[in-house]
């Protein structure tokens, strides 16, 4: 058995990232990455189970699926694991009422969630909504709570659009984690604490990749065990590292946010690197489920 045969043997289910794997987002919604429409079709015609696993939080799940279908992808809403619906379930289960710092296009996902008298803050990729006024309001809500709770839909550092790399929600999540040092601390003292790693700030709860619960939910919907599944993504930490920590295998595509340095990451090494989704599907159809 060759190297790829050993890496892919026994795979019965595939989790696909969307942005950077299927398409590059941008003006007009985005453009498919070369060969990805056909690759998804071939995968779904095979014996392998397929599910889509995304941190997309600029669009509702319905709008995202609508875009993908217009671009030619064979996909339906029930096949997509996304953070906003998962967050809604968590909020209701825990009786949390969020102050929302999210993109207007995803706000409809929270129509059935009580947002009166907030007892937590939920942030997503708000893009231009990350103004000083809006971020400061989220900060103020957190500081007024006895037990502040910060929830973030993903914690990515950046993602790729057709116009280039874009700052992601993770940077704003980190900004809001820090202030819980306490308003009584002088700025200089706060900086020293941060530099030494002694900040007693809150820690955001991440709903989305790389959170283990998110991957476990996707696996449950996929109907396979972790060792029988493989993740295909463009993020070496969120997609590859997150999947591997759950016991899955993971391939990184050299599209989307991929950087050559990812192949020499100090902590995460993919089970394989491929040029694009089309190559990954070629390999899976040749070697998986054996």
C-alpha positions, 0 to 999 in steps of 0.5 A: 500500500502506498503512502496515500493508501495508508493515510486514507484507508478506512475513511467513510465520511468527509467534512468539507470547509467552505470558504477557501476550499469551495469558493473564495468569497468577495464582491457578488458573493464569491467565485468557485475555486477551480474544479471545486463544483465538480469535485463536490459532485463526484464526492457526493456520487461516491459511497462516502458520506459528505457534510459541510463544516463552516465558520461562516458568520457573515451570512445566515446558513440559508443565504450561504447555501443559496449562494453556493447553489447559484454557483453550481454546488450540490448542497442543501441547508441540512448538510451544513454545520454552521456556528450560528444555529449551534450558538442559538441552541446553546443560548437557549439551553443556558438561559443566556440573553446576548448582546449581539455584535454580528453582521446584519446578514446573520442577525436573522438567525437569532430572531427567536433568541431573547436579547433583552437585558443582556447577560452575555456578549456574542460576537461574529464576523461583523466586518464593518460593524466592528466600529469603535462604538460597537466594540466599546458597547460590547466591552461595556456590557461585559464589564457591567456583568458580575460573571461576564460571558463572551461567546465567539462564532469561531476564532479565526485570525484571517480569511481570504477573499477575492480582494485579498486577506481579511481580518477575522473575528478572532482579533476582536474576540481577543480584544474583548477577552483582555479588558476584564483585568478590571477598570481599577487597574492603571493602564501601565499595570494592565500592560505589564500583566498582559505582557507577563501572561497574568491577565485575569480576563475572561476567556471566550467560549468558541462556537465553531472550529476549532472547538471540539464540540463543533466537530463532534456535532458535525460527526454525529450528523455525518454518522461516522466515528472520528477515526473514520472521518477526514476534514478538508480545509485551508486553515492549518489551525482551525480546520486541520488542528481542530479536526486532529484533536478530535481524532480525525484525519485532516488534509490541507488544501493549498487554496484560500488562506493557505500559506507555504509556511503552514507546511512547517507549522511548529505544532500542527502537521496535516495528514497530507497537503493537496493543491485543491479540493479536486486533487483531494477528491481524486485521492479519496476516491482512489484510496478511501473506504478500503 
